[in-house]
Amino acid sequence: MTVSINALLEERGMTKYKLAKSSNLPHTTILDICSGKTELPKCNAETVYKVAKALDTTVEALLAPALELRPNFE
């Protein structure tokens, strides 16, 4: 299941400001992530976890678009 932060915000009727407050992250950090200026996979684990928790989703779901499938090693 892949999700985007912007889609989750819209689905939940939540603003970026409210996400910043509920995740206890700077508003500018949330704005940078949502705009694509900062890539979520390059954020530290605590930031990703806080965003996922505030959006009531999993870290895996947030990072799924950035994960690449590795070929079989056989």
Biopython code that builds the backbone (N, CA, C, O; Angstrom):
import numpy as np
from Bio.PDB.StructureBuilder import StructureBuilder

atoms = [
    (1, "MET", "N", (0.845, -1.176, 0.000)),
    (1, "MET", "CA", (0.000, 0.000, 0.000)),
    (1, "MET", "C", (0.891, 1.240, 0.000)),
    (1, "MET", "O", (1.642, 1.466, 0.949)),
    (2, "THR", "N", (0.811, 2.030, -1.045)),
    (2, "THR", "CA", (1.588, 3.261, -1.084)),
    (2, "THR", "C", (0.660, 4.439, -0.839)),
    (2, "THR", "O", (-0.481, 4.457, -1.300)),
    (3, "VAL", "N", (1.159, 5.401, -0.122)),
    (3, "VAL", "CA", (0.369, 6.583, 0.189)),
    (3, "VAL", "C", (1.247, 7.812, 0.039)),
    (3, "VAL", "O", (2.470, 7.733, 0.147)),
    (4, "SER", "N", (0.619, 8.937, -0.208)),
    (4, "SER", "CA", (1.363, 10.192, -0.208)),
    (4, "SER", "C", (0.865, 11.012, 0.968)),
    (4, "SER", "O", (-0.302, 10.934, 1.351)),
    (5, "ILE", "N", (1.758, 11.790, 1.525)),
    (5, "ILE", "CA", (1.379, 12.607, 2.673)),
    (5, "ILE", "C", (0.279, 13.590, 2.291)),
    (5, "ILE", "O", (-0.666, 13.789, 3.054)),
    (6, "ASN", "N", (0.394, 14.196, 1.133)),
    (6, "ASN", "CA", (-0.628, 15.158, 0.706)),
    (6, "ASN", "C", (-1.994, 14.492, 0.563)),
    (6, "ASN", "O", (-3.010, 15.082, 0.930)),
    (7, "ALA", "N", (-2.028, 13.273, 0.036)),
    (7, "ALA", "CA", (-3.296, 12.554, -0.105)),
    (7, "ALA", "C", (-3.880, 12.214, 1.263)),
    (7, "ALA", "O", (-5.089, 12.324, 1.472)),
    (8, "LEU", "N", (-3.023, 11.802, 2.188)),
    (8, "LEU", "CA", (-3.503, 11.488, 3.542)),
    (8, "LEU", "C", (-4.029, 12.737, 4.238)),
    (8, "LEU", "O", (-5.041, 12.679, 4.935)),
    (9, "LEU", "N", (-3.356, 13.847, 4.055)),
    (9, "LEU", "CA", (-3.829, 15.100, 4.657)),
    (9, "LEU", "C", (-5.211, 15.455, 4.126)),
    (9, "LEU", "O", (-6.110, 15.806, 4.890)),
    (10, "GLU", "N", (-5.369, 15.360, 2.820)),
    (10, "GLU", "CA", (-6.663, 15.681, 2.209)),
    (10, "GLU", "C", (-7.750, 14.720, 2.686)),
    (10, "GLU", "O", (-8.861, 15.134, 3.017)),
    (11, "GLU", "N", (-7.413, 13.442, 2.714)),
    (11, "GLU", "CA", (-8.367, 12.417, 3.149)),
    (11, "GLU", "C", (-8.834, 12.646, 4.582)),
    (11, "GLU", "O", (-9.993, 12.392, 4.910)),
    (12, "ARG", "N", (-7.932, 13.125, 5.431)),
    (12, "ARG", "CA", (-8.250, 13.318, 6.847)),
    (12, "ARG", "C", (-8.720, 14.740, 7.162)),
    (12, "ARG", "O", (-9.050, 15.052, 8.306)),
    (13, "GLY", "N", (-8.748, 15.594, 6.144)),
    (13, "GLY", "CA", (-9.155, 16.981, 6.365)),
    (13, "GLY", "C", (-8.190, 17.705, 7.296)),
    (13, "GLY", "O", (-8.593, 18.558, 8.087)),
    (14, "MET", "N", (-6.917, 17.356, 7.191)),
    (14, "MET", "CA", (-5.894, 17.903, 8.078)),
    (14, "MET", "C", (-5.011, 18.871, 7.294)),
    (14, "MET", "O", (-4.682, 18.621, 6.134)),
    (15, "THR", "N", (-4.635, 19.959, 7.922)),
    (15, "THR", "CA", (-3.730, 20.908, 7.282)),
    (15, "THR", "C", (-2.281, 20.518, 7.593)),
    (15, "THR", "O", (-2.012, 19.725, 8.494)),
    (16, "LYS", "N", (-1.376, 21.087, 6.834)),
    (16, "LYS", "CA", (0.050, 20.846, 7.080)),
    (16, "LYS", "C", (0.447, 21.421, 8.438)),
    (16, "LYS", "O", (1.303, 20.870, 9.130)),
    (17, "TYR", "N", (-0.183, 22.533, 8.810)),
    (17, "TYR", "CA", (0.093, 23.140, 10.109)),
    (17, "TYR", "C", (-0.332, 22.188, 11.237)),
    (17, "TYR", "O", (0.402, 21.996, 12.207)),
    (18, "LYS", "N", (-1.512, 21.603, 11.099)),
    (18, "LYS", "CA", (-1.994, 20.674, 12.125)),
    (18, "LYS", "C", (-1.103, 19.427, 12.183)),
    (18, "LYS", "O", (-0.856, 18.897, 13.266)),
    (19, "LEU", "N", (-0.624, 18.961, 11.039)),
    (19, "LEU", "CA", (0.296, 17.824, 11.014)),
    (19, "LEU", "C", (1.583, 18.182, 11.756)),
    (19, "LEU", "O", (2.114, 17.372, 12.517)),
    (20, "ALA", "N", (2.077, 19.389, 11.533)),
    (20, "ALA", "CA", (3.290, 19.833, 12.233)),
    (20, "ALA", "C", (3.070, 19.843, 13.742)),
    (20, "ALA", "O", (3.927, 19.389, 14.501)),
    (21, "LYS", "N", (1.936, 20.354, 14.171)),
    (21, "LYS", "CA", (1.644, 20.403, 15.606)),
    (21, "LYS", "C", (1.473, 19.012, 16.196)),
    (21, "LYS", "O", (2.013, 18.734, 17.267)),
    (22, "SER", "N", (0.733, 18.129, 15.524)),
    (22, "SER", "CA", (0.487, 16.797, 16.086)),
    (22, "SER", "C", (1.703, 15.893, 15.996)),
    (22, "SER", "O", (1.809, 14.931, 16.756)),
    (23, "SER", "N", (2.623, 16.179, 15.083)),
    (23, "SER", "CA", (3.839, 15.366, 14.992)),
    (23, "SER", "C", (4.994, 15.979, 15.786)),
    (23, "SER", "O", (6.053, 15.372, 15.939)),
    (24, "ASN", "N", (4.766, 17.190, 16.284)),
    (24, "ASN", "CA", (5.795, 17.909, 17.044)),
    (24, "ASN", "C", (7.049, 18.146, 16.197)),
    (24, "ASN", "O", (8.176, 18.043, 16.680)),
    (25, "LEU", "N", (6.819, 18.463, 14.928)),
    (25, "LEU", "CA", (7.900, 18.786, 13.993)),
    (25, "LEU", "C", (7.732, 20.226, 13.529)),
    (25, "LEU", "O", (6.617, 20.747, 13.539)),
    (26, "PRO", "N", (8.816, 20.877, 13.125)),
    (26, "PRO", "CA", (8.680, 22.246, 12.610)),
    (26, "PRO", "C", (7.782, 22.293, 11.373)),
    (26, "PRO", "O", (7.808, 21.400, 10.527)),
    (27, "HIS", "N", (6.991, 23.361, 11.297)),
    (27, "HIS", "CA", (6.092, 23.535, 10.161)),
    (27, "HIS", "C", (6.871, 23.564, 8.854)),
    (27, "HIS", "O", (6.406, 23.038, 7.843)),
    (28, "THR", "N", (8.051, 24.175, 8.865)),
    (28, "THR", "CA", (8.859, 24.243, 7.644)),
    (28, "THR", "C", (9.308, 22.850, 7.196)),
    (28, "THR", "O", (9.430, 22.596, 5.997)),
    (29, "THR", "N", (9.549, 21.964, 8.134)),
    (29, "THR", "CA", (9.926, 20.587, 7.786)),
    (29, "THR", "C", (8.779, 19.908, 7.046)),
    (29, "THR", "O", (8.991, 19.265, 6.017)),
    (30, "ILE", "N", (7.575, 20.052, 7.567)),
    (30, "ILE", "CA", (6.391, 19.456, 6.927)),
    (30, "ILE", "C", (6.184, 20.067, 5.543)),
    (30, "ILE", "O", (5.904, 19.345, 4.585)),
    (31, "LEU", "N", (6.318, 21.386, 5.429)),
    (31, "LEU", "CA", (6.159, 22.039, 4.125)),
    (31, "LEU", "C", (7.186, 21.527, 3.122)),
    (31, "LEU", "O", (6.857, 21.278, 1.962)),
    (32, "ASP", "N", (8.425, 21.372, 3.570)),
    (32, "ASP", "CA", (9.481, 20.872, 2.677)),
    (32, "ASP", "C", (9.212, 19.440, 2.225)),
    (32, "ASP", "O", (9.438, 19.108, 1.061)),
    (33, "ILE", "N", (8.738, 18.601, 3.120)),
    (33, "ILE", "CA", (8.434, 17.209, 2.768)),
    (33, "ILE", "C", (7.257, 17.158, 1.792)),
    (33, "ILE", "O", (7.311, 16.446, 0.789)),
    (34, "CYS", "N", (6.212, 17.899, 2.081)),
    (34, "CYS", "CA", (5.011, 17.867, 1.232)),
    (34, "CYS", "C", (5.258, 18.454, -0.149)),
    (34, "CYS", "O", (4.632, 18.035, -1.122)),
    (35, "SER", "N", (6.160, 19.417, -0.242)),
    (35, "SER", "CA", (6.442, 20.036, -1.537)),
    (35, "SER", "C", (7.450, 19.239, -2.358)),
    (35, "SER", "O", (7.607, 19.472, -3.557)),
    (36, "GLY", "N", (8.134, 18.296, -1.705)),
    (36, "GLY", "CA", (9.136, 17.507, -2.399)),
    (36, "GLY", "C", (10.535, 18.086, -2.279)),
    (36, "GLY", "O", (11.493, 17.499, -2.781)),
    (37, "LYS", "N", (10.662, 19.229, -1.622)),
    (37, "LYS", "CA", (11.976, 19.841, -1.435)),
    (37, "LYS", "C", (12.875, 18.925, -0.595)),
    (37, "LYS", "O", (14.075, 18.813, -0.847)),
    (38, "THR", "N", (12.274, 18.276, 0.403)),
    (38, "THR", "CA", (12.980, 17.292, 1.224)),
    (38, "THR", "C", (12.346, 15.940, 0.949)),
    (38, "THR", "O", (11.127, 15.797, 1.041)),
    (39, "GLU", "N", (13.156, 14.952, 0.615)),
    (39, "GLU", "CA", (12.636, 13.612, 0.349)),
    (39, "GLU", "C", (12.463, 12.864, 1.666)),
    (39, "GLU", "O", (13.389, 12.791, 2.474)),
    (40, "LEU", "N", (11.289, 12.318, 1.873)),
    (40, "LEU", "CA", (10.981, 11.611, 3.118)),
    (40, "LEU", "C", (11.968, 10.485, 3.413)),
    (40, "LEU", "O", (12.356, 10.324, 4.570)),
    (41, "PRO", "N", (12.394, 9.698, 2.422)),
    (41, "PRO", "CA", (13.352, 8.625, 2.723)),
    (41, "PRO", "C", (14.705, 9.135, 3.219)),
    (41, "PRO", "O", (15.465, 8.387, 3.834)),
    (42, "LYS", "N", (15.003, 10.400, 2.955)),
    (42, "LYS", "CA", (16.276, 10.962, 3.407)),
    (42, "LYS", "C", (16.166, 11.626, 4.776)),
    (42, "LYS", "O", (17.164, 12.094, 5.323)),
    (43, "CYS", "N", (14.954, 11.667, 5.329)),
    (43, "CYS", "CA", (14.750, 12.205, 6.672)),
    (43, "CYS", "C", (15.204, 11.169, 7.689)),
    (43, "CYS", "O", (15.291, 9.981, 7.382)),
    (44, "ASN", "N", (15.491, 11.630, 8.904)),
    (44, "ASN", "CA", (15.875, 10.653, 9.915)),
    (44, "ASN", "C", (14.663, 9.831, 10.337)),
    (44, "ASN", "O", (13.520, 10.224, 10.108)),
    (45, "ALA", "N", (14.926, 8.704, 10.947)),
    (45, "ALA", "CA", (13.866, 7.746, 11.307)),
    (45, "ALA", "C", (12.838, 8.357, 12.249)),
    (45, "ALA", "O", (11.646, 8.067, 12.140)),
    (46, "GLU", "N", (13.282, 9.187, 13.158)),
    (46, "GLU", "CA", (12.354, 9.803, 14.109)),
    (46, "GLU", "C", (11.347, 10.697, 13.397)),
    (46, "GLU", "O", (10.164, 10.699, 13.739)),
    (47, "THR", "N", (11.807, 11.448, 12.418)),
    (47, "THR", "CA", (10.910, 12.324, 11.657)),
    (47, "THR", "C", (9.869, 11.509, 10.901)),
    (47, "THR", "O", (8.681, 11.829, 10.934)),
    (48, "VAL", "N", (10.308, 10.468, 10.227)),
    (48, "VAL", "CA", (9.386, 9.616, 9.467)),
    (48, "VAL", "C", (8.375, 8.972, 10.410)),
    (48, "VAL", "O", (7.183, 8.913, 10.108)),
    (49, "TYR", "N", (8.859, 8.491, 11.550)),
    (49, "TYR", "CA", (7.974, 7.858, 12.529)),
    (49, "TYR", "C", (6.925, 8.850, 13.039)),
    (49, "TYR", "O", (5.749, 8.504, 13.143)),
    (50, "LYS", "N", (7.336, 10.067, 13.354)),
    (50, "LYS", "CA", (6.403, 11.070, 13.877)),
    (50, "LYS", "C", (5.339, 11.423, 12.844)),
    (50, "LYS", "O", (4.167, 11.586, 13.186)),
    (51, "VAL", "N", (5.742, 11.539, 11.592)),
    (51, "VAL", "CA", (4.776, 11.848, 10.522)),
    (51, "VAL", "C", (3.793, 10.686, 10.373)),
    (51, "VAL", "O", (2.584, 10.903, 10.288)),
    (52, "ALA", "N", (4.302, 9.468, 10.341)),
    (52, "ALA", "CA", (3.434, 8.295, 10.200)),
    (52, "ALA", "C", (2.451, 8.198, 11.359)),
    (52, "ALA", "O", (1.263, 7.951, 11.151)),
    (53, "LYS", "N", (2.937, 8.391, 12.561)),
    (53, "LYS", "CA", (2.070, 8.293, 13.741)),
    (53, "LYS", "C", (0.987, 9.369, 13.715)),
    (53, "LYS", "O", (-0.176, 9.085, 14.000)),
    (54, "ALA", "N", (1.362, 10.598, 13.376)),
    (54, "ALA", "CA", (0.395, 11.692, 13.325)),
    (54, "ALA", "C", (-0.664, 11.465, 12.248)),
    (54, "ALA", "O", (-1.805, 11.906, 12.384)),
    (55, "LEU", "N", (-0.273, 10.772, 11.174)),
    (55, "LEU", "CA", (-1.223, 10.488, 10.087)),
    (55, "LEU", "C", (-1.926, 9.144, 10.244)),
    (55, "LEU", "O", (-2.718, 8.744, 9.391)),
    (56, "ASP", "N", (-1.632, 8.457, 11.334)),
    (56, "ASP", "CA", (-2.235, 7.157, 11.620)),
    (56, "ASP", "C", (-2.011, 6.172, 10.475)),
    (56, "ASP", "O", (-2.940, 5.530, 9.985)),
    (57, "THR", "N", (-0.758, 6.076, 10.070)),
    (57, "THR", "CA", (-0.361, 5.117, 9.038)),
    (57, "THR", "C", (0.971, 4.504, 9.457)),
    (57, "THR", "O", (1.479, 4.795, 10.540)),
    (58, "THR", "N", (1.524, 3.676, 8.616)),
    (58, "THR", "CA", (2.780, 3.024, 8.962)),
    (58, "THR", "C", (3.960, 3.697, 8.257)),
    (58, "THR", "O", (3.800, 4.341, 7.221)),
    (59, "VAL", "N", (5.118, 3.535, 8.832)),
    (59, "VAL", "CA", (6.343, 4.032, 8.216)),
    (59, "VAL", "C", (6.527, 3.353, 6.865)),
    (59, "VAL", "O", (6.918, 3.996, 5.890)),
    (60, "GLU", "N", (6.247, 2.067, 6.808)),
    (60, "GLU", "CA", (6.403, 1.306, 5.567)),
    (60, "GLU", "C", (5.525, 1.865, 4.460)),
    (60, "GLU", "O", (5.955, 1.958, 3.310)),
    (61, "ALA", "N", (4.288, 2.241, 4.804)),
    (61, "ALA", "CA", (3.382, 2.791, 3.800)),
    (61, "ALA", "C", (3.881, 4.133, 3.276)),
    (61, "ALA", "O", (3.745, 4.424, 2.088)),
    (62, "LEU", "N", (4.458, 4.949, 4.153)),
    (62, "LEU", "CA", (4.988, 6.237, 3.718)),
    (62, "LEU", "C", (6.219, 6.086, 2.840)),
    (62, "LEU", "O", (6.410, 6.845, 1.890)),
    (63, "LEU", "N", (7.050, 5.105, 3.160)),
    (63, "LEU", "CA", (8.305, 4.931, 2.434)),
    (63, "LEU", "C", (8.207, 3.992, 1.235)),
    (63, "LEU", "O", (9.156, 3.898, 0.457)),
    (64, "ALA", "N", (7.101, 3.306, 1.072)),
    (64, "ALA", "CA", (6.949, 2.315, 0.005)),
    (64, "ALA", "C", (7.300, 2.840, -1.388)),
    (64, "ALA", "O", (7.941, 2.120, -2.154)),
    (65, "PRO", "N", (6.906, 4.060, -1.743)),
    (65, "PRO", "CA", (7.260, 4.528, -3.098)),
    (65, "PRO", "C", (8.769, 4.625, -3.323)),
    (65, "PRO", "O", (9.225, 4.555, -4.463)),
    (66, "ALA", "N", (9.533, 4.782, -2.270)),
    (66, "ALA", "CA", (10.978, 4.954, -2.411)),
    (66, "ALA", "C", (11.755, 3.645, -2.332)),
    (66, "ALA", "O", (12.939, 3.595, -2.663)),
    (67, "LEU", "N", (11.086, 2.597, -1.897)),
    (67, "LEU", "CA", (11.767, 1.316, -1.758)),
    (67, "LEU", "C", (11.853, 0.625, -3.105)),
    (67, "LEU", "O", (10.871, 0.584, -3.847)),
    (68, "GLU", "N", (12.995, 0.093, -3.420)),
    (68, "GLU", "CA", (13.148, -0.613, -4.685)),
    (68, "GLU", "C", (13.194, -2.114, -4.413)),
    (68, "GLU", "O", (13.734, -2.565, -3.403)),
    (69, "LEU", "N", (12.635, -2.845, -5.305)),
    (69, "LEU", "CA", (12.676, -4.291, -5.172)),
    (69, "LEU", "C", (14.040, -4.792, -5.629)),
    (69, "LEU", "O", (14.546, -4.389, -6.676)),
    (70, "ARG", "N", (14.608, -5.650, -4.853)),
    (70, "ARG", "CA", (15.918, -6.203, -5.212)),
    (70, "ARG", "C", (15.712, -7.496, -5.998)),
    (70, "ARG", "O", (14.773, -8.249, -5.741)),
    (71, "PRO", "N", (16.583, -7.735, -6.937)),
    (71, "PRO", "CA", (16.450, -8.968, -7.706)),
    (71, "PRO", "C", (16.777, -10.182, -6.821)),
    (71, "PRO", "O", (17.435, -10.071, -5.786)),
    (72, "ASN", "N", (16.307, -11.295, -7.258)),
    (72, "ASN", "CA", (16.572, -12.547, -6.557)),
    (72, "ASN", "C", (18.073, -12.833, -6.590)),
    (72, "ASN", "O", (18.710, -12.651, -7.628)),
    (73, "PHE", "N", (18.638, -13.274, -5.482)),
    (73, "PHE", "CA", (20.072, -13.514, -5.405)),
    (73, "PHE", "C", (20.463, -14.923, -5.832)),
    (73, "PHE", "O", (21.630, -15.297, -5.721)),
    (74, "GLU", "N", (19.532, -15.688, -6.304)),
    (74, "GLU", "CA", (19.853, -17.073, -6.691)),
    (74, "GLU", "C", (20.522, -17.131, -8.038)),
    (74, "GLU", "O", (20.859, -18.215, -8.514)),
]
sb = StructureBuilder()
sb.init_structure("model")
sb.init_model(0)
sb.init_chain("A")
sb.init_seg("    ")
for serial, (resi, resn, name, xyz) in enumerate(atoms, 1):
    if name == "N":
        sb.init_residue(resn, " ", resi, " ")
    sb.init_atom(name, np.array(xyz, "f"), 0.0, 1.0, " ", f" {name:<3s}", serial, name[0])
structure = sb.get_structure()
